[in-house]
Amino acid sequence: MRSQTRTKAIAAAFTVFAACAAPASATALLYGDTIDVPVNQNLVLGADADPSEVAIRDIAALVARLMDAMARKDYDTLKALYVPNADAVFFSGGENWKTRGTERFLRTQIQCLTAVGAVEVLPYDMQMQFLDDVVITTLTGQNHMKLAEDRIAKSSWRWSLVFRRSGDSEWRIAHEHFSHREE
């Protein structure tokens, strides 16, 4: 009975927004399960939602906040989304771009985004792999950056984010990899 109830909860929550029903044999997410998740949409769950479903919903909302904060170049919001760690190493952007420390990484991100002006972030798809207190999130999409003379530069990207929580703490980004190509 529990399996059927959880299948209905997952199917109802995600089908409404993504038109992707869970298979009939699905249960609440188990360790290692991967699910397609709609981007930039609020996921509605029932009162009996499993903690794994709640985690996926919460992380999808954090990803939307992250993309919005990047588009607005909002350092304070970005800082609240990442695990503060002076020893963390981030690889992102161009070739061999490596940054040590969360704060330095975020300040470098803001400087890069400020240099390009207005950025519209357009995600295409998102998948999450549930690993209890770690969720690996991958996205693909495209940025549209306004340049001088009303030109738009387009850049397709793939983004991997590792969200982590300890106990009852909030989900935070503990690792990220971003790669892109100009079109």
Buried (B, 14 or more C-beta within 10 A) or exposed (E): EEEEBBBBBBBBBBEEBBEEBBEEEBBBBEEEBEBEBBBBBEBEBEEEBBEBBEBBBBBBBBBBBBBEBBBEBBBEBBBBBBBEBEEBEBBBBEEEEEBEBBBEBBBBBBEBBEEBEEBEBBBEEBEBBBBEEBBBBBBBBBBEBBEEEEEEBEBBBEBEBBBBBEEEEEBBBBBBEBBBEEE
